Amino acid sequence: MRKETFRVGDWEVLPLEGRIRSGDRVERLRPKAMDVLCLLAESPGEVVERDTILSEVWGRTAVTDEPLTATVGELR
């Protein structure tokens, strides 16, 4: 997953710092939320399947859809 700084719209994403910022506004993201954001940013304009996100971000940990749904809500 990405580790360098990149932009999503008006937001600058700083993966190594776990932050996003736009102007004077700075938000911290949980590590899993940052991982999901970086994964989605690697495929702009494409649909990333739920199973792909779960396997890439949560790995072999058995999770339901709830953590992914909560993480996407956090990113919105």
C-alpha positions in Angstrom: 0.0 0.0 0.0 1.1 3.6 -0.5 3.4 5.2 1.9 4.1 8.4 0.1 2.0 11.6 0.5 -0.7 11.9 -2.1 -3.9 13.9 -2.8 -7.6 13.0 -2.8 -9.6 16.0 -3.9 -8.8 18.9 -1.6 -7.2 16.5 1.0 -3.5 15.8 1.3 -3.0 12.2 2.6 0.0 11.6 4.8 0.0 7.8 5.3 3.1 7.6 7.4 1.7 10.1 9.8 -1.8 8.7 9.8 -3.3 12.0 9.0 -5.2 13.8 6.2 -5.3 17.6 5.9 -7.1 20.2 3.9 -6.0 23.8 4.6 -6.0 24.3 8.3 -8.1 21.2 9.0 -6.2 18.1 10.1 -7.8 14.7 10.8 -6.2 11.6 12.2 -7.2 8.3 10.8 -7.1 4.9 12.5 -4.5 2.6 10.9 -7.1 0.4 9.2 -8.9 3.5 7.8 -5.7 4.8 6.3 -5.0 1.3 4.9 -8.4 1.3 3.2 -7.9 4.8 1.9 -4.5 4.0 0.4 -5.8 0.8 -1.2 -8.7 2.6 -2.8 -6.4 5.4 -4.0 -4.3 2.8 -5.8 -7.2 2.1 -8.1 -8.8 5.5 -9.0 -12.1 5.2 -10.9 -12.2 1.4 -10.4 -14.5 -0.7 -8.2 -12.5 -2.5 -5.5 -14.3 -5.6 -4.4 -15.2 -5.9 -0.7 -13.4 -9.3 -0.5 -10.2 -7.6 -1.9 -10.4 -4.9 0.7 -11.0 -7.4 3.5 -8.1 -9.6 2.5 -5.7 -6.8 1.8 -6.4 -4.8 4.9 -7.5 -7.4 7.5 -5.6 -10.3 6.1 -6.3 -13.7 7.5 -8.2 -12.2 10.5 -11.8 -13.4 10.4 -14.0 -10.3 10.2 -17.6 -9.6 9.3 -18.6 -6.7 7.0 -19.2 -4.5 10.0 -15.6 -3.2 10.5 -15.3 -2.4 6.7 -18.6 -0.6 6.8 -17.6 1.4 9.8 -14.2 2.2 8.3 -15.8 3.5 5.0 -18.2 5.6 7.1 -15.3 7.1 8.9 -13.6 8.0 5.6 -16.7 9.6 4.3 
